[in-house]
Amino acid sequence: MTERFCQLVLYEDPSNISSFLTQFNDEFDLNQPMENGVNAFSYACLYDKKEALEILLKDERIEVNEPIQDGLTAFYRVCELKKVEALKVLLGNEKVDVNKGDYYGTTPFAIACWKGHEEIVKRMVRNERVDINKKMEKGESPIFILSTEGNFELIKYLIASGREIDLSSTANRQKGLSMAIKWNLPKDLELYSKATKDYLSPLDAAQIMGHHDVFLLLSSYQSKPGYTTERLRQGLKYFG
């Protein structure tokens, strides 16, 4: 029965999905996963099935925030894998926890920043429910991740959005170095190996990694946030 439900979702047959949901009341667990750990709702998310998602979200029995593979929520995976159509639907539904992260505190927004998924990041920034400053276990924020990666365009977009951005020094060098070694993360290893402070800010990350344009932009925002935001909105230079 679970396999049949998942197939209906994958084929995105609205009438049959609705009939299936009506036919089965409490005798069938709609959240039951397949052997691979993925259930019907997750399939709808992972395969960008917009119509199927809209139907499933109307059913109170569907558990939208339960972890699936590797303890990650379907929404997290949508952001990680750049499923834009699914993201549009999920962001608009209040039942979806858009900030629920993984074991290490990496949020859906943070993973989208790390992956450099421009459209995903921009849509999330425009949604006030998304916490764009929530930090990971080692103290890294999404803006810290973007600064390490040198993603000038997305940092520029964040500042121009007018949302408050936290530039505080909270990234723990010792924890960061330990995690970089454990998970073989070359950029993090370079960053934390070169660092001389115990706690780093996004500006520190940009400077250490040699992203001078990012460093100048963040310096301007730190000293004159309103001025910098307005200059970016007008398409003008961000410093001066």
C-alpha positions as CSV (number, residue, x, y, z in Angstrom):
1,M,0.0,0.0,0.0
2,T,2.9,2.4,0.8
3,E,4.4,1.7,-2.6
4,R,1.2,2.4,-4.4
5,F,0.8,5.7,-2.5
6,C,4.3,6.7,-3.4
7,Q,3.8,5.8,-7.1
8,L,0.6,8.0,-7.2
9,V,2.6,10.9,-5.9
10,L,5.5,10.3,-8.3
11,Y,3.1,10.2,-11.3
12,E,1.5,13.3,-9.8
13,D,-2.1,12.2,-10.5
14,P,-4.2,14.7,-8.5
15,S,-7.5,12.8,-8.7
16,N,-6.1,9.5,-7.7
17,I,-4.1,11.0,-4.9
18,S,-7.2,12.7,-3.5
19,S,-9.2,9.4,-3.9
20,F,-6.5,7.5,-2.0
21,L,-6.5,10.0,0.8
22,T,-10.3,9.8,1.1
23,Q,-10.4,6.0,0.8
24,F,-8.1,5.3,3.7
25,N,-8.8,6.8,7.2
26,D,-6.9,5.6,10.2
27,E,-6.2,2.0,9.1
28,F,-3.2,3.1,6.9
29,D,-0.3,5.2,8.0
30,L,0.2,7.9,5.3
31,N,3.7,8.6,6.6
32,Q,4.9,5.1,6.4
33,P,8.3,5.1,4.5
34,M,9.5,2.7,1.8
35,E,12.5,0.5,2.5
36,N,14.8,3.4,1.5
37,G,13.4,5.5,4.3
38,V,11.4,7.9,2.0
39,N,7.7,8.3,2.3
40,A,5.1,9.8,-0.1
41,F,5.4,13.3,1.2
42,S,9.2,13.2,0.9
43,Y,8.9,11.9,-2.7
44,A,6.7,14.8,-3.6
45,C,9.3,17.2,-2.2
46,L,12.4,15.4,-3.7
47,Y,10.8,15.2,-7.2
48,D,9.4,18.7,-7.2
49,K,5.8,17.5,-7.5
50,K,4.0,20.8,-6.9
51,E,0.4,19.6,-7.4
52,A,0.9,16.5,-5.3
53,L,2.4,18.6,-2.5
54,E,-0.5,21.0,-2.5
55,I,-2.9,18.1,-2.0
56,L,-0.8,16.4,0.7
57,L,-0.4,19.5,2.7
58,K,-4.1,19.9,3.1
59,D,-4.3,16.5,4.9
60,E,-3.8,16.9,8.6
61,R,-2.5,13.3,8.8
62,I,0.6,14.1,6.8
63,E,3.6,14.8,9.1
64,V,5.6,17.5,7.2
65,N,8.4,18.0,9.7
66,E,9.4,14.4,10.6
67,P,13.0,13.5,9.7
68,I,13.5,11.2,6.8
69,Q,16.9,10.0,5.5
70,D,19.8,10.7,7.7
71,G,17.6,12.6,10.2
72,L,16.9,15.4,7.8
73,T,13.5,16.9,7.1
74,A,12.0,16.9,3.6
75,F,12.2,20.7,3.6
76,Y,16.0,20.5,4.4
77,R,16.5,18.2,1.5
78,V,14.5,20.5,-0.8
79,C,16.9,23.3,0.0
80,E,19.9,21.1,-0.3
81,L,19.0,19.6,-3.7
82,K,17.6,22.8,-5.2
83,K,14.0,21.8,-5.7
84,V,12.5,25.2,-6.5
85,E,8.9,24.2,-7.2
86,A,8.6,22.3,-4.0
87,L,10.2,25.2,-2.1
88,K,7.6,27.6,-3.4
89,V,4.8,25.4,-2.0
90,L,6.5,24.6,1.3
91,L,7.5,28.2,2.1
92,G,3.9,29.3,1.8
93,N,2.6,26.7,4.3
94,E,2.7,27.6,8.0
95,K,2.9,23.9,9.0
96,V,6.4,23.6,7.6
97,D,9.2,24.3,10.0
98,V,11.6,26.2,7.7
99,N,14.4,26.4,10.3
100,K,14.7,22.8,11.5
101,G,18.3,21.8,11.0
102,D,20.4,18.7,11.0
103,Y,22.3,17.1,13.9
104,Y,25.0,19.8,13.8
105,G,22.5,22.7,13.7
106,T,22.9,23.4,10.0
107,T,19.6,25.0,8.9
108,P,17.9,24.6,5.5
109,F,19.0,28.2,4.7
110,A,22.6,27.5,5.7
111,I,22.8,24.5,3.5
112,A,21.4,26.4,0.6
113,C,24.0,29.1,1.1
114,W,26.8,26.5,1.3
115,K,25.6,24.9,-1.9
116,G,25.3,28.3,-3.6
117,H,21.7,27.8,-4.7
118,E,21.0,31.3,-5.7
119,E,17.2,31.1,-6.4
120,I,16.6,29.0,-3.2
121,V,18.5,31.5,-1.1
122,K,16.8,34.5,-2.5
123,R,13.3,33.1,-2.1
124,M,14.2,32.2,1.5
125,V,15.5,35.6,2.3
126,R,12.2,37.1,1.1
127,N,10.3,34.9,3.6
128,E,10.2,36.4,7.1
129,R,9.7,33.0,8.7
130,V,13.2,32.0,7.7
131,D,15.9,32.8,10.3
132,I,18.8,34.0,8.2
133,N,21.1,34.3,11.2
134,K,20.6,31.0,13.0
135,K,24.0,29.6,13.8
136,M,25.4,26.0,13.6
137,E,26.9,24.1,16.5
138,K,30.3,25.5,15.8
139,G,29.0,29.0,15.7
140,E,28.9,29.6,12.0
141,S,26.1,31.6,10.6
142,P,24.8,31.6,6.9
143,I,26.6,34.9,6.2
144,F,29.8,33.4,7.6
145,I,29.4,30.4,5.2
146,L,28.9,32.8,2.3
147,S,31.9,34.9,3.3
148,T,34.1,31.8,3.5
149,E,32.9,30.7,0.0
150,G,33.4,34.3,-1.3
151,N,29.8,34.4,-2.7
152,F,29.7,38.2,-3.3
153,E,26.4,38.2,-5.2
154,L,24.4,36.4,-2.5
155,I,25.9,38.5,0.3
156,K,25.0,41.6,-1.7
157,Y,21.5,40.3,-2.1
158,L,21.2,39.7,1.7
159,I,22.3,43.2,2.5
160,A,20.1,44.8,-0.1
161,S,17.1,42.9,1.3
162,G,17.1,45.1,4.3
163,R,16.9,42.2,6.7
164,E,19.1,42.5,9.8
165,I,22.4,40.5,9.4
166,D,24.5,39.3,12.3
167,L,28.2,39.9,11.8
168,S,29.3,38.9,15.3
169,S,32.4,36.8,16.0
170,T,30.9,33.4,17.0
171,A,32.6,30.8,14.8
172,N,34.7,28.6,17.1
173,R,38.1,28.0,15.6
174,Q,38.8,24.8,17.6
175,K,35.4,23.3,16.8
176,G,35.7,24.4,13.2
177,L,39.1,22.9,12.7
178,S,38.0,19.6,14.3
179,M,35.0,19.3,12.1
180,A,37.0,20.2,9.0
181,I,39.4,17.4,9.7
182,K,36.7,14.9,10.5
183,W,34.6,15.6,7.4
184,N,37.5,16.5,5.1
185,L,36.4,20.0,4.3
186,P,39.3,21.7,2.4
187,K,38.0,25.3,2.6
188,D,37.2,25.1,6.3
189,L,40.5,23.4,7.0
190,E,42.3,26.3,5.2
191,L,40.3,28.9,7.1
192,Y,40.7,27.6,10.6
193,S,44.3,26.6,10.1
194,K,45.2,30.1,9.2
195,A,43.0,31.7,11.9
196,T,44.7,33.3,14.9
197,K,41.6,34.2,16.9
198,D,39.5,31.8,18.9
199,Y,36.3,33.2,17.5
200,L,35.9,34.4,14.0
201,S,33.4,36.8,12.3
202,P,32.3,36.8,8.7
203,L,34.7,39.6,8.0
204,D,37.6,37.5,9.4
205,A,36.5,34.6,7.1
206,A,36.5,36.9,4.1
207,Q,39.9,38.4,4.9
208,I,41.6,35.1,5.7
209,M,40.3,33.5,2.5
210,G,41.3,36.5,0.4
211,H,37.8,37.5,-0.7
212,H,38.6,41.3,-0.7
213,D,35.4,42.3,-2.4
214,V,33.4,40.5,0.2
215,F,35.5,42.0,3.0
216,L,35.0,45.6,1.7
217,L,31.2,45.0,1.4
218,L,30.9,43.6,4.9
219,S,33.1,46.4,6.3
220,S,30.9,49.0,4.7
221,Y,27.7,47.3,6.0
222,Q,29.1,47.0,9.5
223,S,30.0,50.6,9.8
224,K,27.0,52.1,7.9
225,P,24.3,49.4,7.4
226,G,21.5,51.7,6.2
227,Y,23.7,53.6,3.8
228,T,25.2,50.4,2.3
229,T,21.8,48.8,1.9
230,E,20.4,51.8,0.1
231,R,23.4,52.1,-2.2
232,L,23.1,48.4,-3.2
233,R,19.3,48.9,-3.9
234,Q,20.2,51.7,-6.2
235,G,22.8,49.6,-8.0
236,L,25.6,51.9,-6.8
237,K,29.0,51.1,-5.2
238,Y,28.8,49.8,-1.7
239,F,31.7,51.7,-0.2
240,G,33.1,55.2,-0.2
